[in-house]
Structures are given as C-alpha cells and as structure tokens.
C-alpha cells in the first residue's frame, strides 16, 4: 500500500514536471539547485561560526575562571602567611602555654599577648578580628581576643578539624559579633618547645566581601559560586544561593566528582556551560555561563549571514528568471511556428538570429514549411484534378445528344400509341439527364436540387406507386443558397434502393432543409431497414472503397465532393438504427447565390 502511494506520488510529480513549460522547468530546476547550495553553505557557515565562537567563549571563560582561581588563591595565601606569624611566634606560644600560679604573672602575659595580636592585626586592614581559643585554663581570657578553649570544643568546625586531623581549615560564612558576614581561617597552635601538645586555636576573621570582590569582577554574563568541600556556599554572585548548601543539586554533585572540568547542563529552560576548578584548600569555584549569552556575539554575524543568503536567493531568482526568459524566448517563437503549421498555415515564417541549435532549427523550419507548402499545393491540385477528371469521365460515358434523341423518340411514339404514362416517364428521364449533364456545372441552387429530386421521384413512382412516399420541408429562405450538384439525390436514391423492406411495404422519406447561425443543414430521413453502427462506420471511413456497395461509394463520394468544395468542416453525418430507419445529415456553408464561392467550388 505504501509503495503504491509513493509510486502514485512519484508519477504525479513526473507528469507535473513533464507538463511544465521549458522556461518554468529551467527556473524551478536551476533555482532549486542553486538555492539549496546557497542555503547549505549558509547553514554550514552558521553552524561553524556558532561552534567556533562557542569554543572561543568557552576558552575565554576557562581562562577567566583560572584567573579567578589564582586571585583567590593569592588572597587566601596572604592570610595564611599572617597566621604563620602567630603559629610560629615562640614568645606568644610560651605566654599561652605557661601555667601561671598567680594572677599577676597571668595578667602580664595576657597584656603582652594582646599587644602582639593587635600588632599582627595591623598587617592587613581587611582583617575583621584575630582571636585565640586558649586551652590553658590558667591563661586569662576576655571573650574577644582570647577565648576559653572549651568554647571551641563545642563548635562543629573544631570536631571536623579533629576528625580530619587538619591543622588549618577555612570556615563557612557566618555573622560576627558586629553582624557582618565573615569567613574565618582557623589553625591549631602547638607547643613546639615542650610537649608538642595543642595549646590553642587561632581564628582570623575576614569579611566575605574580600572574596566576593574577586567574583564580582568576573561575574559579567555568568554566575559564580564558591563552595567549601561540604557544599556550603562561601560566596556567590547570585545572592539566591547565599548561605545555602548546594551539594545535593545535580550539577553541583557533578562538580565534586572531579577537581576541574566543564560540561553543559540544562537548568530550568536554559542551557549553561559549567566550568569548575578546585582551590588548594578544597574550595570549588564554579562558573555558570548561559549558552545563549556565550553565543550572543555570534548573533549579529549570524543575522548578517542570513541576510546575505536571503539577498543572494532573491537575486538568484531574478537572474534565473531573466536567463530562462532569454533562453526560451526563441524556443517559444519556434513553438508558435510549429503550431501555425499544425493549423495548416504553411506560409508562416519565423526569423531567429544566431547560429546555435535554435537558430539552425529556425532555418530548417522555414525550409520545411516551403516544402510542405509546395507538396500541399501539388497534392491538393492533383486531387482536385483527379476528381474533376472522374466526374467528366462519368459524364462523357453518356452521349447527351443520343439520350435526348432516343428519349424524345420514345415519348413521340408513346404519344402516337396512346400511352401517356410512358411518354411522361420518358420526358422526366430526359429532364433528369439534361439537368445532370447540363453545361458541366458543379454548383447549383438548393431549389434546382429539389426540382431534380422531384423529377427523380416522379420516375420512381411509376415503378413503386403508393409504396414510395416523399415529403418536403424546405425553408423558402434557403432556396437560393448554393450547394454542390447531385448531393441530395444520391442520398434519396440510397433510401429507396437500400431502405425498402419489400415491394409491398411502404417507405416514407422526408427531406428537410433548415439553417442555424453557422450552417445550412439538409436532413434526409427514412423509416426503412436501417443499418448497424458498424456499417455506418464502414461507409464513412475514408479510403475504404474496396468491396463496398454502391450505397457506400455514393455517400462517400458526396461527402468528399462537399469537403473538396467547401472544406473539411462540412460534409455528411449518418445516424441509423437497424430495423427502424436512417437519417443522413448534410452540413453546408450558408452561401447565397449572390455571394462568391471558394475557388475550388468554381
């Protein structure tokens, strides 16, 4: 079934294409092929430019993320170096680690330690606070710079540091005593001189903005998120994510599978290029770049390519239309000439400049029409002369003077012997032949033809009597119209000779003449034996004379003489029903006696 549908569609397309004019074929074919090529080139260029620009944007984004990673690393390293000035400060560590038996010594150590901390704090103006969680219960604390170690032990970060055996950790963001968002660097302090025991925990707090300013500078057309190894957001350009844990988010989960990389992820209705790196302290720096914004720079170039393609296709159509018109204009002239020849206008000439194939065809066409004109004139003239010769030969077979004298003698003898019927028949027969052979005329009026038929019927009535019945319905206005001689009488004769069923069965013949706007129509209708359609077709078949009855030859002779004199648009039509009757319709041009006839008719 599907194959049949495809086959039918294919056949319809082929037929549609074959029926199309050459100009349209050229336009459709050339325009389709070239447009497809241009659109293919445009599409490939569009895709390639998008790919190259996306790759370039991706490389730029990777470089930017690497630069951001380096900037944050350097910034964190500054604070870690500051922390070392405390971690490796032997004097400060001694103050914190010593066991004090009296409060005066403890106070002196406390004051000196505060001065050291405040001095170190001046190393960077961004430091919000430096504090030490002291594990020595004899060392004085103020809950600001020095805090009891028991407080640290209650914190989750302390437990994590102990579990991970980490000496240095960076905290998640939190609010300090002043309500400012800060992150803290925390390092374990050891007594390196004595027991190498933990003496405290150093905490250096810096504002979250210290890290945020770096991502703010790189966050144009992208979102940047910095997370610690637990998935807590350290800082981000998208405040929606601030102070949240994102480890269970699908694309963040992928980030923690590797130290660095990139991938494309659909988030909501938008696709993002996600690039990530890992800092030395375990932080993840994640950049989310919308694909649409990455290719924004290519949109202008893509629009330019589309405009160029559209202009090229439109221009191509105009050029194709013009070239196809120029190529087919001469073919149309040649085609028009062939149509004229098909209409019988052999004298129609075409003039096409050029010596290409079309120019050579036009020259050959003109030579062909000259030969056709010559051959047509020769054949037409020979045929006309043959018909005239046949008619003259037929007429010459009867010596008019001999017929007139014999028929007149018969009529005179019949009158002397008292036989008026014989005399009338002889005189009618003389009149009939006198009309048929008189002066060799070929064109007569309709009235003359009807008179001839009446004479013929008068002769036949002597033989058939009341069995033969003829009715006339002639439009008086047509009486003076010219017709070819002896075209109705042979039809009536055929009705009598071939239509009668027997000597005792009457036959009715009706002769009717009328006209319409274009033709004169003469109908000869009988209610005789009729004939089959096959017999009708045989009678009217041109060139089929062998073995035909006189009926067929007579009708065909009448048809050919009409066409010879008036043209192929005129002649005889036959309709017949076997056993019912026959109607012969004679179609003639409306030529009045005062008008000139065609050359062939005269």
C-alpha positions in Angstrom: 0.0 0.0 0.0 2.8 2.4 1.0 4.7 1.5 -2.2 1.6 2.3 -4.3 1.2 5.6 -2.6 4.8 6.5 -3.2 4.6 5.3 -6.8 1.5 7.5 -7.4 3.1 10.5 -5.9 6.2 9.9 -8.0 4.1 9.5 -11.2 2.1 12.7 -10.4 5.3 14.6 -9.9 6.9 13.3 -13.1 3.7 14.2 -15.1 3.5 17.6 -13.4 7.2 18.2 -14.3 6.8 16.9 -17.9 3.7 19.2 -18.5 5.6 22.2 -17.3 6.9 24.7 -19.9 10.7 24.7 -20.5 11.1 28.2 -19.1 9.4 27.1 -15.8 11.5 23.9 -15.8 14.7 25.9 -16.1 13.6 28.4 -13.4 12.5 25.7 -11.0 15.5 23.3 -11.5 18.2 26.0 -11.6 16.7 28.0 -8.8 16.1 24.9 -6.6 19.6 23.6 -7.0 21.4 26.9 -6.5 19.2 27.9 -3.6 19.8 24.5 -1.9 23.6 25.0 -2.4 23.5 28.6 -1.0 21.3 27.6 1.9 23.5 24.6 2.6 26.6 26.9 2.6 24.8 29.4 4.8 23.7 26.7 7.2 27.1 25.2 7.5 28.7 28.7 7.9 26.1 29.5 10.6 26.8 26.2 12.5 30.6 26.6 12.1 30.6 30.2 13.3 28.4 29.3 16.3 30.7 26.4 17.1 33.9 28.4 16.8 32.5 31.3 18.8 31.2 29.0 21.4 34.6 27.3 21.7 36.3 30.7 21.9 33.8 31.9 24.5 34.4 28.6 26.4 38.2 29.1 26.3 37.8 32.7 27.5 35.5 31.6 30.3 38.0 28.9 31.3 40.8 31.4 31.3 38.7 33.8 33.4 37.9 31.0 35.9 41.6 30.1 36.1 42.5 33.8 36.7 39.8 33.9 39.4 41.1 30.8 41.0 44.6 32.3 41.1 43.4 35.6 42.5 41.5 33.8 45.4 44.5 31.5 46.0 46.8 34.5 46.4 44.3 36.3 48.6 43.9 33.3 50.9 47.7 32.8 50.9 48.1 36.3 52.4 46.0 35.4 55.4 47.7 32.1 55.8 51.1 33.8 55.9 49.7 36.2 58.5 48.6 33.2 60.5 52.1 31.9 60.5 53.4 34.9 62.3 51.3 33.7 65.2 51.7 29.9 64.7 55.5 30.2 64.8 55.7 33.1 67.3 57.6 31.3 70.1 57.0 34.1 72.6 53.3 34.3 72.1 53.1 30.5 72.3 55.0 30.5 75.5 52.6 33.0 77.0 49.7 30.9 76.1 51.2 27.6 77.1 52.7 28.6 80.5 51.0 27.5 83.7 50.5 30.6 85.9 50.4 30.2 89.7 49.5 33.9 90.4 47.2 36.2 88.6 49.8 39.0 88.3 52.0 36.9 86.0 49.0 35.7 84.1 47.9 39.3 83.6 51.3 40.4 82.4 51.3 37.6 79.9 47.8 38.4 78.8 48.6 42.1 78.2 51.7 41.3 76.2 49.8 38.7 74.2 47.1 41.3 73.4 49.8 43.8 72.1 51.2 41.1 69.9 47.8 40.2 68.4 46.9 43.8 67.8 50.3 44.4 66.1 49.8 41.4 63.8 46.2 42.6 63.1 47.7 45.8 61.6 49.3 43.7 58.9 46.1 43.8 56.8 43.3 46.3 57.1 40.8 43.7 55.8 41.1 41.5 58.9 38.0 41.9 61.0 39.3 40.2 64.0 42.0 37.8 65.3 41.2 35.7 68.3 42.8 32.7 70.0 40.9 29.9 71.7 43.2 29.0 74.7 43.3 25.5 76.1 45.4 26.7 79.1 42.9 27.3 81.9 45.4 29.5 83.9 45.7 32.0 81.0 43.4 35.0 81.2 40.6 35.3 78.6 38.4 38.3 77.5 36.0 36.5 75.1 37.3 38.7 72.3 40.9 38.3 71.6 41.4 35.3 73.9 38.6 32.9 74.4 38.4 29.8 76.5 39.2 26.6 74.6 36.0 24.9 75.9 34.0 27.2 73.6 35.9 25.9 70.5 35.4 22.3 71.5 31.6 22.8 71.3 31.9 24.0 67.6 31.3 21.7 64.6 34.3 23.1 62.9 36.6 22.0 65.8 35.2 18.5 65.8 35.7 18.3 62.0 39.3 19.5 62.3 39.9 16.9 64.9 38.3 14.1 62.9 40.2 15.1 59.7 43.4 15.8 61.7 43.6 19.2 59.9 45.9 21.9 61.2 44.3 24.6 59.0 40.6 25.0 58.0 38.5 27.7 56.4 35.1 28.2 57.8 31.7 28.7 56.1 30.3 32.2 56.2 28.8 33.4 59.5 27.9 36.6 61.2 30.5 38.1 63.7 29.7 40.0 66.8 29.0 43.1 64.8 26.6 41.3 62.4 29.0 41.3 59.5 29.3 38.3 57.2 32.8 36.9 57.6 34.8 33.7 56.9 37.5 32.5 59.3 40.9 30.9 58.9 41.5 28.6 61.8 44.8 27.0 62.7 45.8 24.6 65.5 48.5 26.1 67.8 51.0 23.6 69.3 53.7 23.9 72.0 56.7 23.2 69.8 59.2 23.7 72.6 57.9 21.3 75.2 55.3 18.6 74.8 54.1 19.4 71.3 50.6 19.5 72.8 47.8 21.6 71.4 47.8 24.9 73.2 45.0 26.7 71.3 43.3 27.5 68.1 44.0 30.7 66.1 41.0 32.3 64.3 41.5 35.1 61.7 38.1 36.5 60.5 38.0 38.4 57.2 34.8 39.9 55.6 33.1 37.8 53.0 33.4 40.8 50.7 37.1 40.2 50.4 36.4 37.1 48.4 33.2 38.4 46.8 35.0 41.4 45.1 37.0 38.9 43.0 33.9 37.0 41.7 32.1 40.3 41.2 34.7 41.4 38.8 34.4 38.2 36.8 30.6 37.7 37.0 29.6 39.6 33.9 27.1 37.4 31.9 27.7 34.5 34.3 27.0 33.2 37.8 30.0 32.3 40.1 29.7 30.2 43.2 32.4 29.3 45.7 31.7 26.3 47.9 33.7 24.5 50.6 34.1 20.7 50.5 30.9 20.3 52.4 28.9 22.1 49.6 28.3 25.2 51.8 28.3 28.4 49.7 31.3 30.6 50.7 30.2 33.5 48.5 28.3 33.8 45.2 27.3 36.4 42.6 23.8 35.1 42.8 22.5 36.1 46.2 19.8 33.5 45.9 22.3 30.8 46.8 24.0 32.7 49.7 24.3 30.8 53.0 22.9 27.6 51.4 24.2 24.1 51.0 24.1 23.0 47.3 25.8 19.6 47.4 22.6 17.8 46.5 21.9 20.0 43.5 22.5 17.8 40.4 25.1 19.9 38.6 27.0 20.7 41.9 27.1 17.0 42.6 28.9 16.6 39.2 31.4 19.3 40.2 32.5 17.3 43.3 33.3 14.2 41.1 36.5 15.8 39.7 38.9 18.6 40.6 38.3 20.5 37.4 36.4 20.3 34.1 33.4 21.6 32.2 30.1 20.3 31.0 26.7 21.6 29.6 23.7 21.3 31.9 20.1 22.4 31.3 18.9 24.3 34.3 15.2 25.3 34.1 14.6 26.4 30.5 18.2 27.5 29.8 21.4 25.6 28.9 24.5 26.5 30.8 28.2 25.9 30.3 29.5 24.9 33.7 33.3 25.3 34.3 34.8 24.5 37.7 38.2 24.4 39.4 39.3 23.3 42.9 41.3 25.5 45.2 44.2 24.1 47.2 42.1 24.3 50.4 39.3 22.2 48.8 37.0 25.1 47.8 35.1 24.6 44.5 34.9 27.6 42.2 32.0 27.1 39.8 31.1 29.3 36.9 27.7 29.0 35.2 27.6 30.7 31.7 24.3 30.7 29.7 24.9 29.2 26.3 22.7 32.0 24.8 24.8 34.7 26.2 28.0 32.9 25.2 26.8 32.9 21.6 25.4 36.4 21.8 28.4 37.8 20.0 27.6 35.4 17.1 24.0 36.6 16.7 25.0 39.7 14.8 27.2 37.7 12.4 24.5 35.0 12.0 22.0 37.7 11.1 24.4 39.1 8.6 24.8 35.6 7.0 21.0 35.1 6.9 20.5 38.5 5.2 23.2 37.7 2.7 21.6 34.3 2.0 18.2 35.9 1.5 19.5 38.6 -0.8 21.5 36.0 -2.7 18.5 33.8 -3.2 16.3 36.7 -4.3 19.0 37.9 -6.7 19.4 34.4 -8.0 15.7 34.1 -8.7 15.8 37.3 -10.7 18.9 36.2 -12.6 17.4 32.8 -13.2 14.1 34.3 -14.4 15.9 36.6 -16.8 18.2 33.9 -18.2 15.4 31.4 -18.6 13.3 34.0 -20.4 16.2 34.8 -22.8 16.8 31.1 -23.4 13.2 30.1 -24.0 12.0 33.2 -25.9 13.4 31.9 -29.2 12.0 28.4 -28.4 8.6 30.0 -27.9 8.9 31.6 -31.4 9.8 28.2 -32.8 6.9 26.5 -31.0 4.5 29.1 -32.3 5.7 28.4 -35.8 5.0 24.7 -35.3 1.5 25.4 -34.0 0.8 27.5 -37.1 2.0 24.7 -39.4 -0.4 22.3 -37.4 -3.2 24.7 -38.3 -2.3 24.5 -42.0 -0.6 27.9 -42.3 2.4 26.7 -44.3 3.4 30.2 -45.3 4.1 31.3 -41.7 7.8 32.1 -41.4 10.0 32.7 -38.3 13.2 34.7 -38.1 15.5 33.9 -35.2 19.0 35.4 -35.1 22.0 33.3 -34.2 23.7 30.2 -35.5 23.2 28.0 -32.4 20.9 25.0 -32.3 17.8 27.1 -32.1 18.9 29.3 -35.0 19.6 26.2 -37.1 16.2 24.8 -36.2 14.5 28.0 -37.3 16.3 27.8 -40.7 15.3 24.2 -41.1 11.7 25.1 -40.1 11.5 27.7 -42.8 12.8 25.2 -45.4 10.4 22.6 -44.2 7.4 24.9 -44.5 8.4 25.8 -48.1 8.5 22.1 -48.9 5.2 21.5 -47.1 3.5 24.4 -49.0 4.8 23.1 -52.3 3.7 19.5 -51.5 0.3 20.6 -50.3 -0.4 22.6 -53.4 0.8 19.7 -55.6 -1.3 17.1 -53.8 -4.4 19.3 -53.4 -4.2 20.3 -57.1 -3.7 16.7 -58.2 -6.6 15.5 -56.1 -8.9 18.2 -57.4 -7.9 17.4 -61.0 -8.4 13.7 -60.3 -12.0 14.3 -59.0 -12.8 16.6 -61.9 -11.5 14.0 -64.3 -13.6 11.3 -62.7 -16.7 13.4 -63.0 -16.0 14.4 -66.6 -15.3 10.8 -67.5 -18.6 9.7 -66.0 -20.4 12.4 -67.9 -18.6 11.5 -71.1 -19.8 8.0 -70.9 -23.2 9.1 -71.9 -23.7 11.0 -75.2 -26.2 13.7 -74.3 -27.5 14.1 -77.8 -28.0 10.4 -78.2 -30.0 10.3 -74.9 -32.1 13.3 -75.8 -32.9 12.0 -79.3 -33.8 8.4 -78.0 -35.9 9.6 -75.1 -37.7 12.2 -77.4 -38.4 9.4 -79.9 -39.8 7.2 -77.2 -42.0 10.0 -76.0 -43.3 10.7 -79.6 -44.0 7.0 -80.2 -45.8 6.7 -76.8 -48.0 9.7 -77.6 -49.0 8.1 -81.0 -49.7 4.8 -79.4 -51.9 6.5 -76.7 -49.6 5.7 -73.7 -49.3 8.9 -71.7 -47.6 7.3 -68.7 -44.7 6.1 -70.9 -44.5 9.5 -72.5 -44.3 11.2 -69.1 -41.7 8.8 -67.8 -39.6 9.3 -70.9 -39.8 13.1 -70.7 -39.0 13.0 -66.9 -36.0 10.8 -67.7 -34.8 13.3 -70.4 -35.2 16.2 -67.9 -33.3 14.3 -65.3 -30.3 13.6 -67.5 -30.5 17.1 -69.1 -30.1 18.5 -65.5 -27.3 16.0 -64.5 -25.2 16.7 -67.6 -26.2 20.3 -68.5 -23.2 22.6 -69.3 -20.9 20.8 -66.9 -21.9 23.0 -63.9 -20.9 21.8 -60.5 -22.6 24.4 -58.2 -26.4 24.9 -58.3 -29.1 26.3 -56.0 -31.0 24.3 -53.5 -34.2 24.9 -55.4 -32.6 23.3 -58.5 -31.5 20.3 -56.5 -35.1 19.9 -55.0 -36.6 20.1 -58.6 -34.1 17.4 -59.7 -35.2 15.2 -56.8 -38.9 15.7 -57.6 -38.2 14.6 -61.2 -36.3 11.5 -59.9 -39.2 10.7 -57.5 -41.7 11.0 -60.4 -39.7 8.4 -62.4 -39.5 6.1 -59.4 -43.3 6.4 -58.6 -44.0 4.7 -62.0 -42.3 1.6 -60.6 -43.3 1.8 -56.9 -46.6 3.6 -56.9 -48.1 4.4 -53.5 -45.4 2.4 -51.7 -43.0 5.3 -52.1 -44.0 8.4 -50.1 -41.8 11.5 -50.1 -42.4 14.7 -48.0 -40.6 18.0 -48.3 -40.0 20.6 -45.6 -37.8 23.3 -47.2 -37.2 26.7 -45.7 -38.2 29.1 -48.5 -35.4 31.4 -47.5 -32.8 28.7 -48.4 -34.0 28.2 -51.9 -31.4 30.5 -53.4 -28.4 29.1 -51.4 -25.7 27.4 -53.4 -24.9 23.7 -53.0 -22.8 21.1 -54.9 -24.9 19.5 -57.6 -26.2 15.9 -57.0 -25.6 15.7 -53.3 -29.2 15.1 -52.1 -30.5 13.0 -54.9 -27.9 10.1 -54.3 -29.0 10.0 -50.7 -32.7 9.7 -51.7 -31.7 7.1 -54.2 -30.0 5.1 -51.4 -33.0 5.3 -49.2 -35.2 3.8 -51.9 -32.7 1.1 -53.1 -31.4 0.0 -49.7 -34.1 1.1 -47.2 -37.2 -0.6 -48.7 -38.2 -3.7 -46.9 -40.1 -5.2 -49.9 -42.3 -4.3 -52.8 -45.5 -4.3 -50.7 -44.2 -2.4 -47.6 -44.4 1.4 -47.9 -41.4 3.6 -47.2 -41.6 7.2 -46.1 -38.9 9.6 -46.9 -38.7 13.2 -45.5 -36.4 15.9 -47.0 -35.9 18.8 -44.7 -33.8 21.9 -45.2 -33.1 24.5 -42.4 -30.3 26.7 -41.1 -28.7 27.9 -37.9 -26.3 30.8 -37.3 -23.4 28.9 -38.9 -24.6 26.2 -41.4 -27.3 25.1 -43.8 -28.5 21.6 -42.8 -30.3 19.2 -45.1 -31.8 16.1 -43.4 -32.9 13.0 -45.5 -34.8 10.7 -43.1 -36.5 7.3 -43.9 -38.3 4.7 -41.9 -36.7 1.8 -43.9 -34.5 -1.1 -42.8 -31.8 1.0 -41.2 -28.3 -0.4 -40.6 -25.8 -1.2 -37.8 -23.3 1.3 -36.4 -20.5 -0.9 -37.7 -22.0 -0.5 -41.3 -22.3 3.3 -40.7 -18.6 3.5 -39.7 -17.6 1.5 -42.7 -19.5 3.8 -45.1 -17.9 6.9 -43.7 -14.4 5.5 -43.5 -12.2 7.4 -45.9 -10.2 5.5 -48.5 -12.2 2.3 -48.0 -13.6 1.7 -51.5 -12.7 -1.9 -52.0 -15.7 -4.3 -51.7 -18.1 -1.5 -50.8 -21.7 -1.5 -52.1 -22.8 1.3 -54.4 -24.6 2.7 -51.3 -21.3 3.3 -49.5 -19.5 4.6 -52.5 -22.3 7.1 -53.4 -22.5 8.6 -49.9 -18.7 8.7 -49.6 -18.5 10.4 -53.0 -21.0 13.0 -51.9 -19.1 13.6 -48.6 -15.7 14.0 -50.5 -17.2 16.4 -53.0 -18.6 18.6 -50.3 -15.3 18.7 -48.4 -13.5 19.3 -51.7 -15.6 22.3 -52.5 -16.3 23.8 -49.1 -13.7 22.4 -46.6 -13.3 19.7 -44.0 -15.7 21.4 -41.6 -18.6 20.3 -43.8 -19.9 17.0 -45.1 -22.2 14.1 -44.1 -23.2 12.6 -40.7 -25.2 9.4 -40.5 -27.3 8.1 -37.7 -29.2 4.8 -38.1 -31.0 2.1 -36.1 -31.2 -1.3 -37.5 -34.8 -2.1 -38.3 -36.0 1.5 -37.5 -34.6 3.8 -40.1 -31.8 6.1 -41.1 -31.1 9.9 -41.1 -28.4 11.4 -43.3 -27.5 14.9 -42.3 -25.8 17.1 -44.9 -23.9 20.1 -43.5 -23.1 23.0 -45.9 -21.9 26.6 -45.5 -24.6 29.3 -45.8 -23.5 30.6 -49.3 -26.2 32.7 -51.1 -26.4 32.8 -54.8 -25.2 36.5 -54.8 -22.0 35.6 -52.9 -18.8 34.3 -54.3 -17.9 30.7 -53.7 -14.4 29.3 -52.8 -12.0 28.9 -55.7 -12.3 25.1 -55.5 -16.1 25.2 -55.8 -16.0 27.1 -59.1 
